[in-house]
Amino acid sequence: MPTSTSHPAAHGRSASAALFEEARLRFPGGVNSPVRAFGAVGGTPLFIDKGEGAHIWDADGQRYIDFCCSWGPLILGHAHPAVQERIMSAVANGTSFGTPTRLENELGGLILDNHPFAERIRFVSSGTEAAMSAIRLARGVTGKSKILKFDGCYHGHVDALLVKAGSGLATLGTSTSAGVPEAYARETLVLPLNDLEALEATMKQYADDLAVVAIEPIPANNGLLIQDPGFLQGVRDLCDKYGVLLLFDEVISGFRVAFGGAAEYYGIQPDVMAFGKIIGGGMPVGAYAASAEIMDHVAPVGPVYQAGTLSGNPVAMAAGAGQLTECLKPGFYEDQERRTRRLVDPILAHAERKGQPLRIFTRGSIFWLAFSEQVHIRRSSEIDPDSMAYFSKLHAALLDRGVYLGPSGYEVGFVSAAHSDAVIDASVSAFTEALDVTFS
């Protein structure tokens, strides 16, 4: 397994560097999503040619243990047979029809049968589209225009939701995006997490205009911000009190912490849920779901319009059905928790022995490294700015030891079912060495 002395990544990434120079002539910043540019950590972005199991291979042929997992959806790991076989079978019949297919029924049934509050689902092509459509639905159902979100929670690059929106903007050092009119922002109320008093005061003030409260029930796009026990239930109770819909954005937490996501994990029922690419085995897909009463406001049976040529794409539906069927096997999520603890606990023990200021926060198979002495970090404003500099050093040291994390200290990591005990133990060795380099 890779070590600091044997892994060839420590000796250069010339093919990735050449590809990046070429890409910079074609794409803004050389990438098609900002965080990929490595601006937050420095160095050359990895250009990946292949993934298998817990590993990825870059353009130079170097292998890495992958804890990014395409930003979360690859809960089975790369190129899992249950997903690949379904994809190949679907592709053999065609890639897109623009019509209903039986595969939509299969995946829709898998999801709805395991989310008791949800009776209808609509497939879209991304998590951003799911959140955008869920917001439009909430406005259509209630006849109200304002939305309320929380500082640091990310709901995709929707104009109305790109206000204090999490890791992407935080990585770039901005609080909103150019090109978002002030009129859009005025319809969005933003509050700090973990403050029920502020939430009630705001909901009371705007009750006649407020359509929906949107939240990541496990905020995981600006660090992993674990909330006080009772906060999420308090949000639910206040929404009930003031007649406001509650939207759980489960693009990250859905099917990750439990098959039923954070709603199952915490036992709290939202009015609407948004899902992302984990439901498609990493293919471009998203969905939103709610009760029949709410979802029957969506066209063609209701007045809330939403459409998409690739919505319910058969290849994505097949991939998702293959993945989620595996996730439903007995003990799957318990095994994920065990793998995550096997990774995290010895790293924390090493840091404590060495006096290194490291915290690792976890929920299910999601983890986040924070270079801090704080026992709890519940808001993005509580993240130590120095943590990012430490993370940059750690990221480089891990790459040299054959371990890949997402290239931003605000991003979380993910453990997959493909991370065997041997892979995790090798990762622990790489992490502890990299921490010693970081603090040397």
C-alpha positions in Angstrom: 0.0 0.0 0.0 1.2 3.6 -0.6 3.6 5.2 1.9 5.5 8.4 1.9 8.6 6.7 0.5 7.0 4.4 -2.1 4.2 6.3 -3.7 5.1 7.8 -7.1 2.8 10.8 -6.7 5.5 12.4 -4.6 7.6 12.6 -7.8 5.3 14.8 -10.0 2.1 14.9 -12.0 3.3 16.1 -15.4 0.4 14.6 -17.4 -2.1 16.3 -15.2 -0.2 19.6 -15.4 -0.1 19.4 -19.2 -3.9 18.7 -19.3 -4.6 21.5 -17.0 -2.7 24.0 -19.2 -4.7 22.8 -22.1 -8.0 23.0 -20.1 -7.2 26.6 -19.1 -7.5 27.6 -22.8 -11.0 26.0 -23.0 -12.8 26.4 -19.7 -13.0 29.3 -17.2 -10.1 28.6 -14.8 -9.5 25.4 -16.6 -12.4 23.6 -14.9 -16.1 23.0 -15.1 -16.7 23.5 -11.3 -14.7 26.0 -9.3 -13.4 23.9 -6.5 -11.7 21.5 -8.9 -9.1 24.1 -9.8 -7.2 23.5 -6.5 -7.2 27.2 -5.8 -7.8 26.5 -2.1 -5.0 24.1 -1.7 -2.5 25.0 -4.3 -0.8 22.8 -6.8 -2.0 21.1 -10.0 -5.5 19.6 -10.1 -5.6 15.9 -10.6 -7.0 14.7 -14.0 -8.6 11.4 -13.3 -8.7 8.6 -15.9 -10.2 5.7 -13.9 -11.9 4.7 -10.7 -12.3 1.2 -9.2 -13.4 0.3 -5.7 -11.8 2.7 -3.2 -9.2 4.0 -5.7 -8.8 6.5 -8.5 -6.0 6.7 -11.0 -4.7 10.0 -12.4 -3.4 10.9 -15.9 0.1 9.9 -14.8 -1.1 6.5 -13.8 -0.7 7.1 -10.1 -3.2 5.5 -7.7 -4.9 7.2 -4.8 -7.3 6.1 -2.1 -10.3 8.3 -2.7 -12.3 9.9 0.1 -14.0 12.4 -2.1 -16.1 9.7 -3.9 -17.3 12.3 -6.5 -18.4 14.5 -3.6 -20.4 11.8 -1.9 -22.7 9.8 -4.3 -20.4 6.8 -4.8 -21.4 5.1 -1.5 -20.5 1.7 -3.0 -17.2 3.0 -4.4 -16.1 3.4 -8.0 -17.4 1.1 -10.8 -19.3 -1.2 -8.5 -20.6 -4.2 -10.5 -24.2 -3.7 -9.2 -24.2 -0.2 -10.8 -22.0 -0.9 -13.9 -24.1 -3.9 -14.9 -27.3 -2.0 -14.7 -25.8 0.9 -16.7 -24.5 -1.3 -19.5 -27.8 -3.1 -19.7 -29.7 0.2 -20.0 -27.2 1.7 -22.5 -27.7 -1.3 -24.7 -31.3 -0.3 -25.1 -30.6 3.4 -25.8 -29.4 6.4 -23.8 -32.5 8.7 -23.8 -36.1 8.6 -25.1 -37.8 11.7 -23.7 -40.7 9.3 -22.7 -41.7 7.5 -19.5 -39.8 4.2 -18.9 -40.3 1.3 -16.5 -36.9 2.2 -14.9 -38.5 5.4 -13.5 -41.1 3.3 -11.7 -38.4 1.0 -10.3 -36.3 3.7 -8.8 -39.2 5.8 -7.7 -40.6 2.8 -5.9 -37.3 2.1 -4.1 -37.2 5.7 -2.8 -40.9 6.2 -1.9 -41.2 2.8 -0.2 -38.5 3.8 2.2 -39.6 7.4 2.9 -43.0 6.9 4.5 -44.0 10.6 4.5 -43.4 10.9 0.7 -46.1 9.7 -1.6 -44.9 11.3 -4.9 -41.5 12.0 -6.4 -40.3 14.0 -9.5 -37.0 13.2 -11.0 -34.8 16.0 -12.4 -31.2 16.2 -13.5 -29.2 17.6 -10.6 -29.4 18.5 -6.9 -29.5 22.2 -7.8 -32.5 21.6 -10.0 -34.2 19.6 -7.2 -33.8 22.4 -4.7 -34.9 25.0 -7.2 -38.0 23.1 -8.1 -38.8 22.4 -4.5 -38.6 26.1 -3.7 -40.9 26.9 -6.6 -43.3 24.2 -5.4 -43.4 25.6 -1.9 -44.2 29.0 -3.3 -46.9 27.6 -5.5 -48.5 25.6 -2.7 -48.5 28.5 -0.2 -48.9 31.5 -2.4 -46.1 33.2 -0.5 -42.8 34.4 -1.9 -40.1 34.6 0.7 -37.8 31.7 1.6 -35.6 31.3 4.7 -32.2 29.6 4.6 -29.3 29.2 7.0 -25.9 30.8 6.8 -23.5 28.2 5.4 -26.1 25.8 4.0 -25.7 25.2 0.3 -28.7 24.4 -2.0 -27.1 24.6 -5.4 -26.3 27.5 -7.6 -29.9 28.9 -7.7 -30.0 32.7 -7.7 -32.3 32.9 -4.7 -30.2 30.5 -2.7 -26.7 31.7 -3.4 -26.6 33.9 -0.3 -24.1 32.8 2.3 -24.3 29.5 0.7 -21.5 27.2 1.9 -18.3 25.7 0.7 -18.0 26.8 -2.9 -18.4 30.5 -2.1 -16.4 30.1 1.1 -13.6 28.6 -0.8 -13.6 31.6 -3.1 -13.9 34.0 -0.2 -17.3 35.5 -1.2 -20.7 35.6 0.4 -22.8 35.6 -2.7 -22.4 35.5 -6.5 -22.1 38.2 -9.0 -25.0 38.1 -11.4 -27.6 37.6 -8.6 -29.9 40.6 -8.6 -30.7 42.3 -5.3 -34.4 41.7 -5.9 -33.7 37.9 -5.7 -31.7 38.3 -2.5 -34.5 40.4 -0.9 -36.8 37.4 -1.1 -34.3 35.3 0.8 -34.0 35.6 4.6 -30.7 34.2 6.0 -30.2 33.3 9.7 -27.4 31.6 11.7 -27.7 28.0 12.4 -28.5 26.7 15.9 -30.5 29.8 17.0 -34.2 29.0 17.5 -34.9 32.3 19.2 -33.8 34.2 16.1 -35.7 31.8 13.9 -38.9 32.3 15.8 -38.6 36.1 15.8 -38.1 36.1 12.0 -40.9 33.7 11.3 -43.3 35.6 13.4 -42.3 38.8 11.6 -42.6 37.3 8.1 -45.3 34.6 8.6 -47.6 36.1 6.0 -44.9 36.1 3.3 -42.8 33.1 4.2 -43.3 30.0 2.0 -40.6 27.7 3.1 -37.6 27.1 5.5 -34.8 25.3 3.6 -32.1 23.6 5.6 -29.5 20.9 5.2 -30.6 18.7 8.1 -27.0 17.7 8.4 -25.1 20.8 7.2 -22.2 19.4 5.2 -21.3 22.0 2.6 -19.3 24.4 4.9 -17.7 21.9 7.1 -19.8 19.4 9.0 -21.8 21.6 11.4 -23.4 19.3 13.9 -26.3 21.1 15.6 -27.4 21.0 19.2 -29.8 18.2 20.0 -33.3 19.6 19.6 -32.5 22.3 17.0 -33.9 20.4 14.0 -37.0 19.4 15.9 -37.3 23.1 17.0 -37.2 24.1 13.3 -40.0 21.6 12.6 -42.1 22.8 15.4 -41.8 26.5 14.4 -42.7 25.7 10.8 -45.9 24.0 12.1 -46.6 26.9 14.5 -46.4 29.5 11.7 -47.7 27.5 8.8 -44.5 27.4 6.8 -43.3 24.4 4.8 -40.0 22.7 5.8 -37.6 21.6 3.1 -34.9 19.1 3.9 -32.1 19.4 1.3 -30.7 15.9 1.6 -28.4 16.1 -1.4 -25.5 15.2 0.9 -27.2 13.4 3.8 -29.8 11.4 1.8 -29.0 7.7 1.6 -25.6 8.5 3.3 -26.4 8.5 7.0 -29.4 6.1 6.6 -31.4 5.0 3.7 -34.1 7.5 4.7 -31.4 10.2 5.2 -31.4 12.6 8.0 -35.2 12.4 8.2 -34.8 8.8 9.3 -31.6 9.4 11.3 -33.2 12.1 13.5 -36.8 10.9 13.2 -38.1 14.3 12.0 -40.4 14.6 9.0 -40.0 17.5 6.5 -42.7 18.6 4.1 -40.5 18.4 1.1 -37.2 16.7 0.4 -34.5 17.3 -2.3 -32.1 14.6 -3.4 -29.0 14.6 -5.5 -26.8 12.3 -7.6 -26.5 9.5 -5.0 -29.9 8.3 -6.2 -28.3 7.8 -9.6 -25.2 6.0 -8.6 -23.2 9.2 -9.4 -25.0 9.9 -12.7 -26.5 13.4 -13.3 -29.8 13.1 -11.5 -31.8 14.7 -8.6 -35.3 14.5 -7.3 -37.8 16.2 -5.0 -40.5 14.4 -3.1 -43.4 15.2 -0.8 -46.9 14.1 0.1 -49.5 13.6 -2.7 -51.3 16.7 -1.5 -48.2 18.9 -2.1 -46.8 17.1 -5.2 -50.1 17.2 -7.0 -49.5 21.0 -7.4 -46.8 20.0 -9.9 -47.6 20.0 -13.7 -49.3 18.3 -15.4 -51.9 17.9 -12.6 -51.2 21.2 -10.9 -50.1 24.8 -11.8 -46.5 24.6 -10.7 -44.5 24.1 -13.9 -41.3 22.0 -14.0 -40.0 20.0 -16.9 -36.8 18.5 -18.4 -35.9 16.4 -21.4 -33.5 14.3 -19.4 -35.6 14.0 -16.3 -35.9 10.3 -15.5 -33.1 9.5 -17.9 -33.1 5.7 -18.2 -29.3 5.2 -17.7 -29.4 7.3 -14.5 -32.5 5.4 -13.3 -30.9 2.1 -13.9 -27.7 3.1 -12.1 -29.6 4.4 -9.2 -31.7 1.3 -8.8 -28.6 -0.8 -8.8 -26.9 1.3 -6.1 -29.9 1.7 -3.8 -30.7 -2.0 -3.9 -27.3 -2.6 -2.5 -27.8 0.0 0.2 -31.0 -1.8 1.4 -29.1 -4.9 2.3 -29.2 -5.7 6.0 -26.3 -4.1 8.0 -25.2 -1.8 5.2 -25.3 1.4 7.2 -23.9 -0.2 10.4 -20.9 -1.4 8.3 -20.5 2.2 7.0 -20.4 3.5 10.5 -17.8 0.9 11.5 -15.6 1.7 8.6 -15.7 5.4 9.4 -14.8 4.9 13.1 -11.9 2.6 12.0 -10.6 5.5 10.0 -11.3 8.4 12.3 -10.5 7.0 15.8 -6.8 6.2 15.3 -6.2 9.4 13.5 -7.7 11.4 16.4 -5.7 9.3 18.9 -2.5 10.1 17.0 -3.2 13.8 16.9 -4.0 13.8 20.7 -0.7 12.0 21.5 1.2 14.5 19.4 -0.6 17.5 20.7 -1.9 18.4 17.2 -5.1 20.6 17.2 -7.3 18.3 15.2 -11.0 17.6 15.4 -12.9 15.1 13.2 -16.6 15.5 13.1 -18.7 12.6 11.7 -22.3 11.6 10.8 -22.7 8.2 9.4 -20.0 7.8 6.7 -19.4 11.5 6.4 -16.4 13.1 8.1 -14.8 16.5 8.3 -11.4 17.5 9.5 -11.1 20.8 11.4 -7.8 22.1 12.8 -9.1 23.5 16.0 -9.3 23.0 19.7 -13.1 23.6 19.7 -15.2 20.6 20.8 -18.2 21.8 18.8 -18.4 23.9 15.6 -22.0 24.6 14.9 -21.8 27.6 12.5 -19.6 28.5 9.6 -18.5 31.6 11.5 -16.9 29.4 14.2 -14.5 27.8 11.7 -10.9 28.9 12.5 -9.5 30.7 9.5 -6.1 29.1 10.2 -7.7 25.7 9.7 -7.6 26.3 5.9 -3.8 26.8 5.9 -3.3 23.6 7.9 -5.6 21.7 5.5 -3.7 22.9 2.5 -0.5 21.4 3.9 -2.3 18.2 4.9 -3.9 17.9 1.4 -0.5 18.1 -0.3 1.1 15.6 2.1 -1.8 13.2 1.6 -1.5 13.4 -2.2 2.2 12.5 -1.8 1.1 9.5 0.2 -1.6 8.3 -2.3 -4.7 9.6 -0.5 -7.1 12.0 -2.1 -9.5 14.4 -0.3 -11.6 17.0 -1.9 -9.5 20.1 -2.5 -11.0 22.5 0.1 -10.9 22.5 3.9 -14.6 23.4 3.9 -15.5 20.2 2.2 -16.4 16.9 3.9 -15.0 13.5 3.1 -16.8 10.2 2.5 -16.2 6.6 3.3 -17.6 4.0 0.8 -18.4 0.3 1.1 -15.3 -0.3 -1.1 -13.0 1.0 1.7 -11.9 -2.3 3.1 -10.2 -2.7 6.4 -6.8 -3.0 4.6 -7.5 0.2 2.6 -8.6 2.1 5.7 -5.5 0.9 7.7 -3.2 2.1 4.9 -5.1 5.4 4.9 -4.6 5.8 8.7 -0.8 5.4 8.2 -0.9 8.0 5.4 -2.9 10.4 7.5 -0.7 10.2 10.6 2.4 10.7 8.5 0.8 13.6 6.7 -0.3 15.2 10.0 3.3 15.0 11.3 4.5 16.8 8.1 1.7 19.4 8.5 2.8 20.3 12.0 6.6 19.9 11.5 
